[in-house]
Amino acid sequence: MKEIIFSHNFILKEKLAQYIIGLILIISGEILHSCMVTYMPAFAISILTDNGEFSAIVIYILISNIIIIIANRIEKKANKIVNNNRIIRSQEYYKIICKTNYENIDRYKFKAKYEAGQESFYDGFHSGFHNMILDSRKLLLGITGLVVYCTLEARVDFRIALLQVALSSVSLWLNTLQKKWISDNQVEWQGLEVKIKNINRDVIDIKNAKDIRIYSAKSWILQKWDELTKSRVKWHRKELSYFFLVKATGRLLLAVKYLAVYLLVLRQVENGMAVDDFVFSIGLAFGINNWIEEIFHNIQYLQINSIHVRNTREVLRDCSGQGEESPSAPVFENVAPEICMEDVSFTFPEAEKPIFEHFNLTIHPGEKVAIVGNNGAGKTTLIKMICGLYRPTSGRLLINGFDTSRFTPEEMYQWCTVVFQDFHLLAATLAENISCMPEERTDYQRVHFCLDKVGLGSKVTSLPQGLNSNMTKELDPEGVVLSGGELQKLMIARCLYRDRPILILDEPTSALDAVAESKVYQEYYELTKQKTSIFISHRLSSTKFCDRIILLSNGRIVEEGTHEQLLARKGKYASMYTIQASYYQEGDRDA
């Protein structure tokens, strides 16, 4: 019931009152038409036995058809309202998802629920918001029809209506048990379905296609797909077993019900019931059964569909209030700020061990800071906190003295621009990939400037459609595919285009050689002299130019200072630098 109410309120909103008026007219028209059709044989017998006018039957049929035509017209308009609003709400849903906290997207459970919740906006077989509203309307029609028919049948023999409702209630109870089992266990196969869909996506993903073929991973992937599919089939078989058991029991009860109805009606015939009343009574009995089946079927559809709608409702609940403006946030200024982390701790949801504990760091306005360390030191997690993707579990993150816990994620994002080590191109034009805006809002001169600065100007000139060339072949068979190094330069150009006071490079040049990486960082340094900049790199030689270098290990600062200061201390940084330098020297000798 909760999902039915939610569906109507969420989808219809301001159209709800108009829809309810239409709903009353639709149900009234269909019930009246159904009663007239059920009574029609008895009416015809009555006219013919009483030597009445045949035209009365024609008029009766005509009135019945006019009523259902009017009801169908109103129903068509009501369905159009529901469908149009469903499309509008789907757009709102995706906007909300785009604004939700990154921590939600980073959680497997949320992603699984989000993907399942998308089904609510599709118009499948008795699934989605459209069918939730449509099937609830049919359910209300069935209940109203059942009440009307039982009232009419009770005038002949109340036991007929009572017996049919009683036996049908047993069927409903069995169906309820079956759906409860599905509700209790659907989380098991829902997880399997998400994994199967993920494998299906990975197989056709161009980024994975090379490795799958080069490393002969086909058999391994097929084995995983087969294992997951077999597990899903086992659950499906259990589901079918319950379904057929309930179905067979329902058929048996239906046979008992019809037998009892005929015996009771024939008893009335023996007591002098007229032929037309007999026909009408049998018609009512069949009608009662049809209404009960209609109720049962729609309850089943609504129970199954409620799983998708519940996922959507919970996603919207989890995202409620995210992305809204905060009255306490400072006025944004594109001026290099100070970043201060005071006694910050951070633990991933459902993780036992924290990544950071009582961590302190201050980055001064305009300072160029390098964060280095081995894999797993916490470098990427640290910058995700600084740019607002993660929130500290405890402690404070301050920007220009303002506590960012009072900022919304959107307000945090406006301070930063970041190039992450794991980045992806959009299936859009080159210019749109740089600006992250539609073509009409893109500053093409600035795009050219940023591409020139990262060394991609000549590459763009060589493309037939220049900045309007489509990237990737996902949507365009003629799309441009860039090399790893070119992709990373393109992401840095995107970073420059955005022009924010905090600039972060999270190992974005791993596909470049050491010389090219050092050149990119130096050029970036020149472009960001008035910015607060953070550089992350495994190659220590690439960050020598920074004002300060911070060495992280297990979420702690173990050393910090300039490149020269850290070498003079002959600590862990100096050891790492010496080892890396020897690798480059050996590579040069081998060359």
KAZIUR-V100906 format. One record per residue. SS is DSSP state (A for helix, B for strand, O for the rest). NEAR is the number of other ideal C-beta (glycine too) atoms within 12 Angstrom. D_LAST is the distance of its C-alpha to the last C-alpha in Angstrom with 2 decimals. Layout:
BEGIN
ss,near,d_last
SS,NEAR,D_LAST
SS,NEAR,D_LAST
END
This chain:
BEGIN
ss,near,d_last
O,16,73.07
A,17,70.58
A,34,68.05
A,32,70.83
A,19,71.91
A,29,68.31
A,40,67.62
A,33,70.71
A,25,70.13
A,35,66.39
A,40,66.58
A,34,69.98
A,21,70.32
A,13,72.53
A,27,73.60
A,22,74.89
A,15,78.57
A,20,78.59
A,33,77.06
A,20,79.66
A,18,82.52
A,30,81.08
A,34,80.61
A,21,84.32
A,25,85.40
A,32,83.14
A,30,84.37
A,25,87.99
A,30,87.84
A,33,86.15
A,31,88.55
A,26,91.57
A,30,90.36
A,33,89.70
A,30,93.18
A,30,94.78
A,29,92.96
A,30,94.02
A,31,97.62
A,27,97.74
A,26,99.11
A,30,101.76
A,30,102.67
A,26,103.04
A,21,105.25
A,23,107.35
A,23,107.85
A,17,108.73
A,15,111.13
O,15,112.88
O,9,113.18
O,18,111.04
O,13,109.48
A,15,106.37
A,11,105.08
A,19,104.65
A,23,101.92
A,17,100.18
A,17,100.32
A,27,99.03
A,23,95.99
A,16,95.41
A,21,95.44
A,26,93.05
A,20,90.54
A,18,90.81
A,26,90.02
A,25,86.83
A,17,85.68
A,22,85.99
A,29,84.19
A,20,81.33
A,18,80.96
A,27,80.74
A,29,78.23
A,16,76.02
A,22,75.97
A,34,75.24
A,25,72.29
A,19,70.94
A,31,71.13
A,37,69.27
A,27,66.54
A,21,65.97
A,30,65.82
A,34,63.42
A,21,60.92
A,22,61.38
A,32,60.94
A,27,57.76
A,15,56.26
A,21,57.44
A,31,55.94
A,21,52.44
A,17,52.82
A,27,53.74
A,29,50.73
A,21,48.44
A,25,50.08
O,33,50.16
O,31,48.29
A,29,44.67
A,28,45.60
A,32,47.84
A,26,45.14
O,22,42.85
O,21,45.55
A,18,45.73
A,23,49.55
A,27,49.90
A,27,47.56
A,27,49.53
A,33,52.79
A,32,51.60
A,29,50.61
A,33,53.96
A,37,55.76
A,26,54.48
A,34,56.75
A,39,59.73
A,37,58.99
O,26,58.78
O,23,62.01
O,18,61.74
O,14,64.54
O,29,66.63
O,30,63.57
A,38,62.59
A,46,64.67
A,37,66.53
A,36,67.83
A,46,68.48
A,45,70.93
A,35,72.27
A,35,72.85
A,37,74.46
A,37,76.80
A,33,77.66
A,34,78.20
A,30,80.63
A,33,82.33
A,35,82.70
A,24,84.17
A,28,86.61
A,35,87.61
A,34,88.16
A,23,90.44
A,30,92.46
A,38,92.87
A,31,93.77
A,19,96.40
A,30,97.93
A,37,97.82
A,22,99.43
A,18,102.54
A,33,102.97
A,29,101.90
A,18,99.61
A,21,98.64
A,36,96.71
A,35,94.37
A,20,94.19
A,31,93.34
A,40,90.58
A,30,88.97
A,22,89.27
A,31,87.66
A,32,84.96
A,21,84.21
A,24,83.39
A,33,80.86
A,29,79.40
A,20,79.11
A,29,77.24
A,34,74.87
A,21,74.30
A,20,73.36
A,31,70.87
A,28,69.22
A,16,69.14
A,22,67.21
A,29,64.72
A,20,64.43
A,16,63.90
A,21,61.20
A,28,59.44
A,20,56.74
A,22,55.58
A,28,54.97
A,28,53.93
A,24,50.82
A,27,50.18
A,26,50.57
A,27,48.05
A,26,45.47
A,26,46.29
A,24,45.95
A,23,42.59
A,28,41.30
A,19,42.78
A,18,40.92
A,21,37.58
A,23,37.82
A,16,38.13
O,19,35.75
A,22,32.91
A,21,30.55
A,20,31.35
A,18,31.76
A,13,28.15
A,17,27.98
A,21,31.47
A,13,30.56
A,10,27.07
O,13,28.22
O,11,31.68
O,20,33.37
A,18,36.47
A,12,38.53
A,17,37.73
A,28,38.74
A,17,41.82
A,14,42.81
A,22,42.69
A,25,44.58
A,16,47.10
A,18,47.69
A,26,48.32
A,22,50.51
A,17,52.57
A,21,53.16
A,26,54.24
A,18,56.53
A,18,58.21
A,25,59.14
A,21,60.28
A,15,62.55
A,22,64.11
A,25,64.69
A,16,66.33
A,16,68.52
A,25,69.95
A,23,70.37
A,16,72.36
A,19,74.48
A,29,75.48
A,21,76.05
A,16,78.32
A,23,80.34
A,30,80.76
A,18,82.10
A,18,84.61
A,31,85.82
A,26,86.15
A,16,88.46
A,22,90.60
A,32,90.77
A,23,92.03
A,18,94.59
A,25,96.00
A,34,96.16
A,21,98.16
A,19,100.57
A,30,101.24
A,32,101.74
A,20,104.02
A,19,106.10
A,27,106.65
A,20,107.69
A,11,110.30
O,14,111.59
O,10,112.22
O,22,108.92
O,18,109.06
A,20,106.80
A,23,104.87
A,28,104.31
A,28,103.09
A,26,100.57
A,33,99.40
A,36,99.10
A,30,96.95
A,32,94.80
A,39,94.36
A,39,93.44
A,28,90.70
A,35,89.64
A,41,89.35
A,37,87.10
A,25,84.93
A,38,84.62
A,38,83.69
A,29,81.00
A,29,79.70
A,34,79.55
A,37,77.79
A,24,75.18
A,34,74.37
A,33,74.19
A,29,71.65
A,34,69.58
A,39,69.76
A,34,68.76
A,31,65.65
A,39,64.77
A,37,65.33
A,33,62.14
A,38,60.03
A,45,62.23
A,32,62.07
A,36,58.26
A,41,58.43
A,30,61.07
A,26,59.07
A,35,55.90
A,32,58.02
A,21,59.62
A,25,56.29
O,31,55.09
O,16,58.43
O,16,58.27
O,30,54.47
O,24,53.20
O,18,56.51
O,18,56.71
O,21,57.52
O,11,60.24
O,14,58.72
O,25,55.31
O,22,54.77
O,13,54.57
O,23,50.94
O,15,49.54
O,19,46.07
O,20,45.60
O,27,43.02
O,35,44.81
O,25,44.74
B,41,43.66
B,27,45.33
B,31,45.21
B,21,48.17
B,19,48.47
B,37,46.66
B,28,46.43
B,32,45.02
O,24,45.45
O,23,44.66
O,19,47.84
O,12,48.94
O,13,46.27
O,8,47.58
O,15,44.86
O,23,44.28
O,29,40.85
B,35,42.16
B,20,45.20
B,20,46.88
B,32,43.76
B,24,44.08
B,35,41.88
B,27,42.65
B,38,40.42
O,18,42.07
O,24,42.65
O,23,39.65
O,33,37.44
B,37,33.73
B,43,33.01
B,43,29.90
B,40,30.60
B,42,27.94
O,33,28.15
O,20,27.25
O,16,28.29
O,14,32.10
O,28,32.69
O,37,34.83
A,38,32.77
A,33,33.53
A,37,37.11
A,36,37.59
A,40,36.69
A,36,38.78
A,42,41.69
A,45,41.06
O,38,41.09
O,34,44.11
O,30,42.80
O,33,43.88
O,34,46.96
O,34,47.10
O,25,49.26
B,20,50.87
B,26,50.54
B,28,50.10
B,43,47.43
B,29,48.61
B,38,47.56
O,27,49.30
O,17,51.74
B,25,52.71
B,23,52.57
A,39,50.46
A,25,52.48
A,20,55.02
O,33,52.54
O,24,52.15
A,33,48.63
A,23,49.02
A,28,49.86
A,37,46.81
A,29,44.44
O,27,45.59
O,38,44.03
B,40,40.46
B,37,37.71
B,36,34.82
B,39,31.60
O,28,31.21
O,26,28.22
O,16,30.28
O,28,31.55
O,19,33.13
O,31,34.10
O,23,37.75
O,20,38.98
O,28,40.09
B,31,39.12
A,44,36.07
A,36,38.47
A,28,40.36
A,37,37.21
A,42,36.55
A,31,40.18
O,25,41.28
O,21,44.56
O,11,46.49
A,20,45.81
A,10,49.05
A,13,48.03
O,25,44.46
O,21,43.72
A,24,41.60
A,15,40.98
A,23,39.56
A,35,37.40
A,27,35.93
A,21,35.45
A,37,33.57
A,35,31.32
A,23,30.49
A,30,29.65
O,39,27.02
O,24,25.51
O,37,27.31
A,21,29.92
A,15,28.53
A,25,28.02
A,34,31.68
A,16,32.87
A,14,31.40
O,25,33.39
O,14,36.80
O,18,38.74
A,22,36.63
A,36,37.45
A,24,40.00
O,30,37.51
B,28,37.98
B,34,35.13
O,26,34.48
O,20,36.40
O,21,38.79
O,15,41.68
O,18,40.51
O,11,39.07
O,16,37.66
O,25,36.03
B,32,32.57
O,25,29.73
O,27,26.90
O,15,23.37
A,22,22.73
A,25,21.24
A,30,24.17
A,33,26.63
A,36,25.61
A,40,25.96
A,43,29.31
A,44,30.49
A,44,29.71
A,43,31.74
A,42,34.54
A,40,34.42
A,36,34.80
A,36,37.61
A,31,39.65
O,27,39.69
O,31,41.01
O,31,41.45
B,41,39.22
B,44,35.68
B,45,33.43
B,48,29.81
B,36,29.27
O,36,25.54
O,41,25.72
O,40,22.08
O,28,20.52
O,23,19.31
O,29,17.41
O,21,14.02
A,27,14.57
A,18,14.74
A,25,17.10
A,31,19.07
A,24,19.65
A,24,20.83
A,40,23.18
A,39,24.65
A,24,25.26
A,25,26.98
A,40,28.91
A,29,29.98
A,17,31.40
A,27,33.28
O,34,34.76
O,18,36.13
O,21,39.60
O,35,38.62
B,37,38.29
B,44,34.73
B,46,33.04
B,46,29.30
B,42,27.90
O,37,24.25
O,29,22.31
O,30,19.68
A,38,21.66
A,32,19.68
A,36,20.97
A,43,24.57
O,30,24.79
O,29,27.03
O,36,29.74
O,28,33.15
B,33,33.12
B,41,30.82
B,39,32.60
B,35,31.22
B,34,33.02
B,24,33.62
O,21,36.24
O,31,37.87
B,25,38.30
B,31,36.91
B,25,35.63
B,32,34.18
B,31,34.32
B,24,33.81
O,23,31.43
A,29,27.79
A,17,28.85
A,20,31.92
A,30,30.16
A,23,27.60
A,14,30.63
A,20,32.40
O,14,29.69
O,20,30.65
A,26,29.00
A,37,27.15
A,23,25.69
A,20,24.64
A,32,22.94
A,32,21.15
A,19,19.96
A,19,18.61
A,25,16.75
A,20,15.36
A,15,14.09
A,19,12.23
A,23,10.45
A,15,9.83
A,12,8.53
A,14,6.12
A,13,5.06
A,9,5.37
A,8,3.79
O,8,0.00
END
